[in-house]
Amino acid sequence: MKYTEFDLASDFPNEAACLSWLVDFLYPNGITCPKCQRITKHYPMRKRRSYSCGICGHYTQPLAGTIFYRSSTPLTVWFRAIYKITATRAGISAKQLERELGVTYKTAWRMLHQIRDIMNDDDDEPLSGKIEIDEAYIHADTRKRSSAQKRYGRNGRDGHGQILFGMVERGGAVKIRHVRSSGVRVLAPAIEHSVTKGSVVYSDDYGSYRTLKKRGYEHQTTNHSKFQFVDGDNYTQNIENVWSHLKRGIKGVYRHVSPRHLQRYANEFAFRYSHRNDEQPMFYSLLEQVKKDATSS
Ligand SMILES: [Zn+2]
């Protein structure tokens, strides 16, 4: 469903419109006043983003726990940032956001990171049905490496690079994890955590996947030789497309990604992929993540 920047501006023309939408969204049944110990009518105060109880006057911060709470950036700017992240296909850089929103680089960078953090799929259902899995090796910017990366950075399948592990449900969502190794001890638990037992898992014949049958999955391996034609249902084209799209984004938009932030970039790509067929505009799907994040913390 097409949701344009014009729609955004008319739905959220000012700060008060953003705040009142968020309060209705976060508290569909109304705000509970801790003093009155029940849901009471609350009114927005002049003071930034606080509401007060219509009975006793107690002040409440309805955005507490959300990414907006301690931020001095206007909600209208946050909403535009969220919109822009959902409206792009390849991703958006902090530099680009700085330019388009007219905020400082530091603010743009911080907003992007916080939004990517909430783009995680932690609360989503595990994948099921037909699942394609594969790893990707990302030559991340290692100029500033953490001690963990120094320890784990050199044990990829090809001996170097950061490792992303991807699992995609055909016709459904993708989950991407930045993992420290592609060994069976790391990948098998990742699969068991994210893929429902009994699912059909398609992969190449990499050794780390050999225990899948034993773990309760139906496992089909594809031979990656160039000379093999696609064999019926037995292919991993979906996950390969995810990787080529993600790698193109990293190269073209971000130039380099620090290993420390790789999971966040992966979240962003995975979120856009997984929500590509949502009935509502992706902008609203991302606002739902704001709510999930607030209620889980
Ligand atoms: Zn009250």
Residues whose N, C-alpha, C, O or C-beta is under 5 A from the ligand:
A	BS01	ZN	C33 K35 C36 C53 I55 C56 G57 H58
